[in-house]
Amino acid sequence: MRKKKKEKQSQKNIYRKPLFSFRLKITLIVTALILIALIAGYSYINDNYTINTVYVEGNVHYSDEEIIEKIMSGPLEKNSIFLNLKYQKQEVEDIPFVAAIEIDILSKDTVKITVYEKTLAGFVTYLGRYMYFDKDGTIVESSLVKTSGVPEVIGLSFDHVVKYEKLPVEEEGIFAEILDISQSLNKYELTADKIYFDDKYDVTLYFEDVRVKIGDGNNIDEKFSKMKSILPRLEGKSGVLEMENYSEDTKTVSFHSDKPLNDPVLVLPDVDTPMTF
């Protein structure tokens, strides 16, 4: 009886070995096919989707070359498919002044990088650094480099500056006014070096050696529209342009030269009237 049981057990083991061997072969074959497919797919993507041409738009703080260097720093980033998957108009934290990046594949080897920079209303200087703030007065960047097109704001009083916190000033509504001024500068394609607030929060804009007094926030659009037509006529001059009380009904604007012996007080007529100095 025991002999018969041993014989049956032996027969089962004989059947199991070929079955296990068959399953192992199938597993190995399937694994090999998957590896071959992965290698072939990688080779195809690597050969056909390597980026050769890059277009960059939306960047102001960085040059095209700097953006490309920062975004395509590794070998995988030079693949258009991987780059597109990595940046789906997502927020960016490791590139200063950049809020988000979007990648568009124009062809297999060509991509367009769209840069969404942080909205900067101005900057203050603190401990030798340029502290940039947004429309709400929150410090969003700290840099040793000036960004063109962003005015320096002077005349504000604060005792400390912390990144990602609001600039601690007495009058928080001042930031809405700074934003209005910055937007008006952009609208009329003017670049002010500085925005100065006096103790009454009246505003003076600095354009090289010309200071433009615009007073409070009244009639700001009319003032900037007029300013755009006047500033080219004051090129090379130094002095103060009085625009505090300017409105649509105003016909003249006074310019007080820093060199009164050479340039007396100039009364600038309406822009439509020819004028020579």
Secondary structure, 3 states (H helix, E strand, C coil): CHHHHHHHHHHHHHHHHHHHHHHHHHHHHHHHHHHHHHHHHHHHHHHHCECCEEEEECCCCCCHHHHHHHHCCCCHHHEHHHHHHHCEEEECCCCCCEEEEEEEEEECCEEEEEEEECCCCEEEEECCEEEEECCCCEEEEEECCCCCCCCEEECCCCCCCCCCCECCCCCCCHHHHHHHHHHHHHHCCCCCCEEEECCCCCEEEEECCEEEEEECCCCHHHHHHHHHHHHHHHCCCCEEEECCCCCCCCCCEEEEECCCCCCCCEEECCCCCCCCC
